[in-house]
Amino acid sequence: METVIPPPVAFKDRKAGLIVFGVLTLLAGCLSASFVPLTILAQSMTATHGGELNYYTTIPAVVLYGSAAIALIWLGIGSILTRRWARALLLIASWSALFIGSISAGMMAFMVRRFPELMRAAKQPGQPELPPGMDTVVIVIIVATCLFLYVFIPLIWVLFYGSRHVKATCEVRDPVIRWTDRCPLPVLAVSLWLVLGTLMMLTVPVAYHGVFPFLGMFLTGVPGSLLNLVMAALWAYCAWAFYKLDWRGWWILIVALIVFAVSGTITYSRHDIIELYRLIGYPEKQIELIQKVSFVTRDLIVWGTLVSFVPVFGYLLYVRRFFPRGAKTTIAP
């Protein structure tokens, strides 16, 4: 039997805003869907210019863009219909995008000094030199675009869907308890990210020859594929456990992330990223291009692994408060 939530206190109806933001979210989903054929087309163009045709490496990107397209279109429709689950999920997605976008903006600020050098390295023989000052213009445009797309837009979505008026509007117009109400939103966010991680892990055996960095070495073939599948199963279990507020999932995820951080640090301190590309199956011409324009170094990967672990670990410590003490779960099946 469905449970109905009593109406909240006085609020401003945001039905019109939910429709507008819903339409914009739906359009973002259509844009994400367009990246699926574009990704495949880019691989075809690489082969046309002398590279090797390898569609397998596009599988993760296709899965990611395709999943994002389905989710955004679904959530856009849900927002238009003022569904409470759509508001909750869009708030989670917006905070996630803002977090990732802020990190990307920070990395952009760190790398911006190397942009002129990278542009000169990527210039093909016979191409004219850029006019004086054009390097600066290009850098400003790139940085401004990234800040707008990765920080400003997610922040607007966070402010809108985080508004108490929007929340109250959805609760009044959709007064039935939904599945998103059965788990605290900060915990639900972890569960959904683990679901996405499960999907991405499942693509590795096919797309990347099962390559898995493990304690100073790259496992490939059957051993690497099996380990990827084990990790996919582990992420799937943790996603379910987090949604059920089961302490076991929290501890398993903490231990797994610590092992990952240690393993990644050891592996990438001994091996270059180019070795990984070769094991994955990237064509040599593509690897040569990557070597010319890439700013990713061994030290950057090692420190990036360690630094990125800090906010993730801190967030997991934060959501710990939502798990009941002395019980495996508080949610009825």
C-alpha positions as CSV (number, residue, x, y, z in Angstrom):
1,M,0.0,0.0,0.0
2,E,1.4,3.4,-1.0
3,T,2.2,5.8,1.8
4,V,1.1,9.4,1.4
5,I,3.2,12.2,2.9
6,P,1.4,15.1,4.5
7,P,1.7,18.5,2.7
8,P,4.6,20.8,3.9
9,V,4.3,24.2,5.3
10,A,3.7,27.3,3.1
11,F,5.8,27.4,0.0
12,K,6.1,29.0,-3.5
13,D,4.9,26.8,-6.3
14,R,7.7,26.1,-8.7
15,K,5.8,24.0,-11.3
16,A,6.8,26.4,-14.1
17,G,10.5,26.2,-13.1
18,L,10.3,22.4,-12.9
19,I,9.0,22.3,-16.5
20,V,11.7,24.7,-17.8
21,F,14.5,22.9,-16.1
22,G,13.0,19.6,-17.1
23,V,13.0,20.6,-20.8
24,L,16.6,21.8,-20.5
25,T,17.6,18.5,-18.9
26,L,15.8,16.5,-21.6
27,L,17.7,18.5,-24.2
28,A,21.0,17.7,-22.4
29,G,20.0,14.1,-22.7
30,C,19.5,14.4,-26.4
31,L,22.9,16.1,-26.7
32,S,24.5,13.3,-24.7
33,A,22.9,10.8,-27.1
34,S,24.4,12.5,-30.1
35,F,27.9,11.8,-28.7
36,V,27.3,8.1,-29.2
37,P,27.5,8.2,-33.0
38,L,30.1,10.9,-32.8
39,T,32.4,8.7,-30.7
40,I,32.1,5.9,-33.3
41,L,32.6,8.4,-36.1
42,A,35.8,9.8,-34.5
43,Q,37.2,6.2,-34.3
44,S,36.4,5.8,-38.1
45,M,38.1,9.0,-38.9
46,T,41.2,7.9,-37.0
47,A,41.3,4.8,-39.2
48,T,40.9,7.0,-42.3
49,H,44.0,9.0,-41.4
50,G,46.2,5.9,-41.2
51,G,45.3,4.6,-37.8
52,E,43.8,1.1,-37.0
53,L,40.1,0.6,-36.7
54,N,39.3,-0.5,-33.2
55,Y,35.7,0.0,-32.1
56,Y,36.2,-1.9,-28.9
57,T,37.9,1.1,-27.3
58,T,34.8,3.2,-27.9
59,I,32.6,0.8,-25.8
60,P,33.1,2.6,-22.4
61,A,32.4,6.0,-23.9
62,V,29.3,4.7,-25.7
63,V,28.1,3.1,-22.5
64,L,28.7,6.3,-20.5
65,Y,27.1,8.7,-23.1
66,G,24.2,6.3,-23.7
67,S,23.5,5.8,-20.0
68,A,23.7,9.6,-19.4
69,A,21.3,10.2,-22.3
70,I,18.7,7.7,-21.0
71,A,19.0,9.0,-17.5
72,L,18.8,12.7,-18.4
73,I,15.8,12.2,-20.8
74,W,14.1,10.1,-18.1
75,L,14.8,12.7,-15.4
76,G,13.8,15.6,-17.6
77,I,10.4,14.0,-18.2
78,G,10.1,13.4,-14.5
79,S,10.9,17.0,-13.7
80,I,8.2,18.2,-16.2
81,L,5.8,15.9,-14.4
82,T,7.0,17.2,-11.0
83,R,7.9,13.8,-9.7
84,R,9.7,13.8,-6.3
85,W,12.1,11.0,-7.4
86,A,13.2,13.2,-10.4
87,R,14.0,16.1,-8.1
88,A,16.0,13.9,-5.8
89,L,18.0,12.3,-8.6
90,L,18.6,15.6,-10.4
91,L,19.9,17.1,-7.2
92,I,22.3,14.2,-6.8
93,A,23.4,14.4,-10.4
94,S,23.9,18.2,-10.1
95,W,26.1,17.9,-7.0
96,S,28.1,15.2,-8.7
97,A,28.6,17.2,-11.8
98,L,29.6,20.3,-9.7
99,F,32.1,18.2,-7.8
100,I,33.7,16.7,-10.9
101,G,33.5,20.0,-12.8
102,S,35.2,21.8,-9.9
103,I,38.1,19.3,-10.0
104,S,38.3,19.6,-13.8
105,A,38.4,23.4,-13.5
106,G,41.2,23.1,-10.9
107,M,43.1,20.8,-13.2
108,M,42.5,23.2,-16.1
109,A,44.1,26.0,-14.0
110,F,47.1,23.8,-13.3
111,M,47.5,22.9,-17.0
112,V,46.8,26.2,-18.6
113,R,50.4,27.2,-18.8
114,R,51.2,24.2,-21.1
115,F,48.4,24.9,-23.6
116,P,50.6,26.9,-26.0
117,E,53.2,24.2,-26.0
118,L,50.6,21.5,-26.6
119,M,49.0,23.4,-29.4
120,R,52.4,23.8,-31.1
121,A,53.0,20.1,-30.7
122,A,49.7,19.2,-32.2
123,K,50.2,21.4,-35.2
124,Q,50.5,19.5,-38.5
125,P,53.5,20.1,-40.9
126,G,52.7,22.9,-43.3
127,Q,50.1,24.6,-41.1
128,P,50.6,28.3,-40.5
129,E,51.7,29.6,-37.2
130,L,49.0,31.2,-35.0
131,P,49.0,35.0,-34.9
132,P,50.6,36.7,-32.0
133,G,48.4,36.7,-28.9
134,M,46.1,34.0,-30.3
135,D,47.4,31.5,-27.8
136,T,46.0,33.7,-25.0
137,V,42.7,34.1,-26.7
138,V,42.3,30.4,-27.2
139,I,43.3,29.7,-23.6
140,V,40.7,32.2,-22.3
141,I,38.0,30.7,-24.5
142,I,38.7,27.2,-23.3
143,V,38.9,28.1,-19.7
144,A,35.7,30.2,-19.8
145,T,33.9,27.4,-21.7
146,C,34.9,24.8,-19.1
147,L,33.9,27.0,-16.2
148,F,30.5,27.7,-17.8
149,L,29.8,24.1,-18.6
150,Y,31.4,22.3,-15.7
151,V,30.8,24.7,-12.8
152,F,28.3,27.4,-13.6
153,I,25.5,25.2,-15.1
154,P,25.7,22.4,-12.5
155,L,25.6,25.1,-9.7
156,I,22.4,26.6,-11.2
157,W,20.9,23.1,-11.2
158,V,22.0,22.5,-7.6
159,L,20.5,25.8,-6.4
160,F,17.2,25.2,-8.2
161,Y,16.6,21.5,-7.3
162,G,18.0,22.1,-3.8
163,S,15.5,24.8,-3.1
164,R,12.9,24.0,-0.4
165,H,10.2,25.5,-2.6
166,V,11.0,23.0,-5.4
167,K,11.1,20.2,-2.9
168,A,7.8,21.2,-1.4
169,T,6.2,21.6,-4.9
170,C,7.2,18.0,-5.8
171,E,6.0,16.7,-2.5
172,V,2.6,18.3,-2.9
173,R,2.1,17.4,-6.5
174,D,3.5,13.8,-6.0
175,P,2.6,13.0,-2.4
176,V,3.4,9.3,-2.6
177,I,6.7,8.0,-1.1
178,R,9.0,6.9,-3.8
179,W,12.1,4.6,-3.8
180,T,14.4,7.7,-3.6
181,D,12.7,8.5,-0.2
182,R,13.8,5.2,1.3
183,C,17.4,6.1,1.5
184,P,19.1,9.4,2.5
185,L,20.2,11.3,-0.6
186,P,23.9,11.5,0.3
187,V,24.0,7.7,0.7
188,L,21.8,7.2,-2.4
189,A,24.4,9.2,-4.4
190,V,27.1,6.7,-3.4
191,S,24.8,3.8,-4.4
192,L,24.1,5.3,-7.8
193,W,27.8,6.0,-8.5
194,L,28.6,2.4,-7.6
195,V,26.0,1.2,-10.1
196,L,27.7,3.3,-12.8
197,G,31.0,1.9,-11.7
198,T,29.6,-1.6,-12.1
199,L,28.6,-0.9,-15.7
200,M,32.0,0.6,-16.6
201,M,33.9,-2.4,-15.0
202,L,31.8,-4.8,-17.1
203,T,33.1,-3.0,-20.3
204,V,36.8,-3.4,-19.5
205,P,37.3,-7.1,-20.4
206,V,35.9,-6.4,-23.9
207,A,37.0,-2.8,-24.5
208,Y,40.5,-2.8,-22.9
209,H,41.6,-6.5,-23.0
210,G,40.9,-6.8,-19.3
211,V,43.8,-4.6,-18.3
212,F,43.9,-4.1,-14.6
213,P,46.6,-2.2,-12.6
214,F,47.4,-4.3,-9.6
215,L,50.1,-3.8,-7.0
216,G,52.9,-2.8,-9.4
217,M,51.9,-4.7,-12.5
218,F,49.3,-4.6,-15.3
219,L,47.2,-7.8,-15.4
220,T,45.8,-8.5,-18.8
221,G,43.8,-11.2,-20.6
222,V,41.9,-13.8,-18.5
223,P,43.4,-12.8,-15.1
224,G,42.7,-9.1,-15.6
225,S,39.2,-9.8,-16.9
226,L,38.4,-12.0,-14.0
227,L,39.6,-9.4,-11.6
228,N,37.5,-6.7,-13.4
229,L,34.4,-8.9,-13.1
230,V,35.1,-9.5,-9.4
231,M,35.3,-5.8,-8.9
232,A,32.1,-5.3,-10.8
233,A,30.3,-7.8,-8.6
234,L,31.8,-6.1,-5.5
235,W,30.6,-2.6,-6.6
236,A,27.2,-4.1,-7.4
237,Y,27.0,-5.6,-3.9
238,C,28.1,-2.3,-2.3
239,A,25.5,-0.4,-4.3
240,W,22.8,-2.6,-2.9
241,A,24.2,-2.5,0.6
242,F,24.4,1.3,0.6
243,Y,20.8,1.6,-0.5
244,K,19.8,-0.8,2.3
245,L,22.1,1.1,4.8
246,D,24.0,-2.1,5.5
247,W,27.3,-1.4,7.4
248,R,29.0,-4.2,5.5
249,G,28.8,-2.3,2.3
250,W,30.4,0.7,3.9
251,W,33.3,-1.2,5.3
252,I,33.9,-3.2,2.1
253,L,34.0,0.0,0.0
254,I,36.4,1.7,2.4
255,V,38.8,-1.3,2.3
256,A,38.5,-1.6,-1.5
257,L,39.3,2.1,-2.1
258,I,42.3,1.9,0.2
259,V,43.6,-1.1,-1.7
260,F,42.9,0.7,-5.0
261,A,44.8,3.8,-3.9
262,V,47.8,1.8,-2.7
263,S,47.7,-0.5,-5.8
264,G,47.4,2.5,-8.2
265,T,50.2,4.4,-6.5
266,I,52.6,1.4,-6.6
267,T,51.7,0.5,-10.2
268,Y,51.9,4.0,-11.8
269,S,55.1,4.8,-9.9
270,R,56.7,1.9,-11.8
271,H,55.0,2.0,-15.1
272,D,54.3,4.8,-17.7
273,I,50.8,5.5,-18.9
274,I,52.0,4.8,-22.5
275,E,52.5,1.1,-21.5
276,L,48.9,1.0,-20.4
277,Y,47.8,2.4,-23.8
278,R,49.7,-0.3,-25.7
279,L,48.3,-3.1,-23.5
280,I,44.8,-1.7,-24.2
281,G,45.4,-1.9,-27.9
282,Y,45.7,1.7,-29.0
283,P,47.3,2.0,-32.5
284,E,50.9,3.2,-32.5
285,K,50.0,6.4,-34.5
286,Q,47.4,7.3,-31.9
287,I,50.0,6.7,-29.1
288,E,52.5,8.9,-30.9
289,L,49.9,11.7,-31.1
290,I,49.1,11.2,-27.4
291,Q,52.7,11.5,-26.5
292,K,52.9,14.8,-28.4
293,V,50.0,16.5,-26.8
294,S,49.4,14.7,-23.5
295,F,50.2,16.4,-20.2
296,V,49.6,13.2,-18.2
297,T,52.8,12.1,-16.6
298,R,53.7,9.3,-14.2
299,D,54.0,11.7,-11.2
300,L,50.7,13.4,-12.1
301,I,48.8,10.0,-12.1
302,V,50.4,9.0,-8.7
303,W,49.6,12.3,-7.0
304,G,46.2,12.5,-8.7
305,T,45.4,9.1,-7.3
306,L,46.4,10.1,-3.8
307,V,44.8,13.5,-3.9
308,S,41.5,12.3,-5.4
309,F,41.3,9.7,-2.6
310,V,41.1,12.3,0.1
311,P,37.7,13.9,-0.8
312,V,36.2,10.5,-1.6
313,F,37.3,9.1,1.8
314,G,36.1,12.2,3.5
315,Y,32.7,11.9,1.9
316,L,32.4,8.3,3.0
317,L,33.2,9.3,6.5
318,Y,30.4,12.0,6.2
319,V,27.7,9.5,5.0
320,R,28.7,7.1,7.8
321,R,26.3,9.0,10.1
322,F,23.3,7.8,8.1
323,F,24.0,4.1,8.8
324,P,22.3,2.7,11.9
325,R,24.5,1.6,14.8
326,G,24.3,-2.0,15.8
327,A,22.1,-3.0,12.9
328,K,22.6,-4.2,9.3
329,T,19.8,-2.3,7.8
330,T,16.8,-0.2,8.7
331,I,15.0,-0.5,5.4
332,A,12.3,-3.1,5.0
333,P,12.5,-5.1,1.8
